[in-house]
Amino acid sequence: MKALCTLPAAALVLGALARPFTPEDLVESTRLGHPVISPDGTSVAFVQTRYSIEEKRQFSQLVVQALGDHLQIDSPAMVVDFFKDARPNPPSSASATPESEDAASKHRLEPSQPVWLSSEELGFVATDAKTHQSTVYSVHNTGKHWSKPRAVFTAPVPISSVQYNAVSNTLVFIASVYNGTTTLDETAELDVADQERDDTAQVFDELWVRHWDSFVMPKLPQIHAVQLRSHSSNTKPKHKPKNIIKDSDVDGRLEAADSFVISPNGQHVVFVAKRPGRDYAWRTTSYVYVADIDGSSASPINDNGRGASSSPVFSSDGSRIAYVQMASPTYEADRNQIHIYSVGDKTTIDVAVNWDRSPSDLLWADDNTLLAAYNEYGRNKLAKIDIASGTVTPVVEEHSVGSMQHVPHSNELLISYSALDSPTDLYKVSIDNGNIKRVTQLNPQLGSSVFLSAPEDVVFEGAEGSSIHGFLLRPPNFDASQTYPLAYVIHGGPQGSFTDAWSTRWNLNIFAAAGFVTVALDFEGSTGYGQNFTDAIRNQWGGKPFESLMKSLDQLLDSHPYIDRNRLTALGASYGGYQINWINAHSTAFKALVNHDGMFSTVSTYYSTDELYFPETEFEGVPFDEQARQNYEKWSPERNVHKWKTPTLVIHSEKDYRLVVSEGLSTFTALRRQGVPARFVYFPDENHWVLKPANSLRWHREVLGWITQWTRKDTIGESQSQKFVVQGEHLN
């Protein structure tokens, strides 16, 4: 448990004067952006953001933290400091730029995407909110302070995923462009023309029409490269940026914004893309491509693959590419298999074929060893994999590893690392022995004065004798001689997991701090317990997972007498929301339910969702096939609404195109038409997740208010009972 010792002791024990953790604490906590390490390995740069409830402002700060042996975690260097009004419709006076009218002022630029141009020169991107132009700025370390930002390169359109290769002096980035255009200027001109047209119609001939939270527009995200001049001369690039994949056979819809890597010699880029076709919405197949930096060619290295590809990474000499790919062309939760491609002889080998885990990210430790992040038993772990034998050796087994990158000139990694009772920070970890050293402390305010409940592993017997693992968190000032209400939290996915990791959404400590014994379990369909367990939910949505949840609940109550059987609540999002609707028809154990962005009808969801491969796999076909239709009907909550009796809070958002808002409206309609107590909370500007700080605070106010209302000892079931209070306000 050596990793545990690196987390703040104050987060693990309750001090005598510690107060409960609150939604305000969560919403105002500092959040870590993507870190980047300087070429000499001595510093790390990242953007940290925080929200002020009182000021209604979002703060963004570009900071640099030392990575030396004698770390001073409380004294990072502030490079750029920016804030903006975070209200949906701020008054015009609030939009005025603070501090200075200088275009290069540190207070005028909202920093994003830090990128090192040398060990002493740090770049970052700032995008103008009015013109949408993105500029790469650079600042120099003078030894005493960081210089004033100067513009290095300006693109006429927004850019993302910026990377730099010093060998070729090339900046590589993603920009969304119209098919057939040859320059970014052409795309900018077409953007203006589109804004000035008379009508607003959008026309589609194929799927996707929309994806996640946006309608699919004619523009495609594609990779561009531009060579910079030397730092001592004119800072403008030598040439205009070149689209390096537009002439290949891919359409540029990369699977992830950061899904490309530059080769060590700066001559190639490896990236992931799906090929265009009418089956885009019902096939997951994607390929790993290698493109020349000059745009002369781009070709796939795994042309015979069938499933989704991800995480390509070059070896240190650029001669090999490691990546993962799934076998199924229609299943997004299939097991990731590790492959290594030889650039020279164009051959591919498989690695750790018998390892029944699904690695998500890869790095090269050395020529003979890979590093892989993977989910197992409620933890996001890190392991070394011997390429020749496939032997897997854990490096970090406790809590959760997030991002990871190699620290130059060392045998260490820089990782983001967190736990259910410790917010995300940066740490260095030894590849040899797993020893961990803290680098940052972004939230010192969540120290000894705030109680965060330490999670306890629990295991129950589920459907057909399956082993159901999860976590239990106790309320502050816990007394086993007293009784407490239960918050039974059901995860989404459903191919996901409740891991020992910090989260700004569905943070289990929020429910524990509100006075609830909080339990979250990994039922059939969850990841981290072998592929068979993940697959066990297929065509079993209301079957094995429901049975396991209810059997586990019975065992939980029998073994934990301090949980009040008369004050049980269940909460879930996405698939968890589906399960809430299913529970409402098949159990009377709960006093109140919370359904966030859940499914009402399996059939209507099929025809309105974006990724058709998901329901087609889960219900084994399409609903217009007679046999498969029976599966959809069997597991549709809509078929059982006449049995609903439990008070339910329903939350849904307009921009949720995975499970559209009509699913939430239908759920609320079915409840209220039958006289079941219910409340509908609607967010017009959120997607499947509630991300905006003020909306998050309101979400917590509604959720905690609802479950508190129905579980108070003195007024159980009375709608006029005391509700949870946020910011000193009583809810009406």
Number of C-alpha atoms within 10 A of each C-alpha: 9 12 16 15 11 13 22 18 13 19 22 19 15 20 15 10 10 17 16 21 21 19 24 18 15 22 23 18 20 22 19 18 18 14 22 22 24 22 17 12 17 16 18 22 27 22 25 20 19 18 25 17 16 6 10 15 18 19 18 24 23 24 20 23 22 21 22 11 8 8 15 15 15 12 13 19 14 15 22 23 19 20 19 20 18 20 15 10 8 12 10 7 7 14 11 11 14 13 11 11 11 9 12 14 17 20 20 21 24 22 26 23 22 28 25 22 23 15 15 16 17 22 26 27 26 22 22 15 10 6 11 15 16 19 23 24 22 22 22 19 14 10 8 6 12 19 15 15 21 17 18 20 19 18 18 19 21 21 26 19 19 23 22 22 19 15 11 14 15 22 23 28 22 23 23 21 26 19 15 10 13 14 16 22 15 14 21 20 12 15 15 10 10 12 10 10 9 7 8 9 7 10 9 12 7 11 17 19 16 18 17 16 18 12 13 15 14 12 16 18 20 24 29 25 23 22 21 22 16 12 11 6 7 11 14 16 17 12 11 17 22 19 24 23 26 23 13 16 15 21 19 25 17 22 18 13 14 16 17 27 19 24 23 18 13 20 16 21 25 24 28 27 25 21 17 12 11 12 15 17 20 20 23 22 23 25 26 27 22 24 22 18 27 17 19 12 17 22 17 20 19 19 11 8 18 18 23 27 26 26 24 25 25 24 19 15 10 18 14 18 23 23 25 25 27 24 17 17 17 22 22 20 22 19 25 23 22 26 19 20 20 16 15 9 8 10 12 16 12 16 21 18 12 9 15 15 19 25 26 19 19 25 22 20 20 12 12 11 17 21 23 23 24 23 23 20 21 24 21 26 21 29 21 23 21 19 19 12 11 17 16 18 12 17 20 25 21 20 23 27 25 18 15 24 17 19 23 14 10 10 14 21 21 24 25 24 25 24 23 24 26 25 26 25 21 25 23 23 23 16 21 10 11 19 16 22 18 21 24 22 20 19 16 14 12 20 17 20 17 21 27 30 28 21 20 12 16 15 15 19 15 23 19 9 9 14 17 23 22 21 21 20 24 24 23 22 16 14 11 12 8 10 18 26 27 27 27 23 22 26 24 22 14 26 21 18 27 24 24 26 23 21 18 17 15 17 15 29 30 24 27 24 23 23 20 28 26 28 25 24 27 28 32 30 27 29 29 24 22 18 18 13 17 21 20 17 21 17 19 18 24 19 17 21 23 22 16 24 24 17 16 23 18 14 14 17 14 12 10 11 14 18 21 17 18 15 24 22 26 27 24 23 26 22 23 24 27 28 28 27 29 26 23 24 18 14 14 12 18 21 22 27 28 28 28 29 29 29 32 27 21 23 20 18 20 20 12 16 21 23 22 23 22 20 24 19 17 18 23 17 17 20 21 9 9 10 12 17 17 13 21 25 16 19 21 23 24 22 15 15 18 12 14 22 18 22 24 29 22 25 26 28 23 17 21 23 21 23 27 24 23 19 23 25 18 15 25 23 15 18 22 14 9 13 12 16 17 20 17 17 18 16 16 12 15 17 22 22 17 21 15 17 23 20 17 19 21 16 20 22 20 23 22 20 21 25 30 24 22 26 27 17 15 9 13 15 17 12 13 10 16 19 22 20 16 18 11 7 10 12 13 7
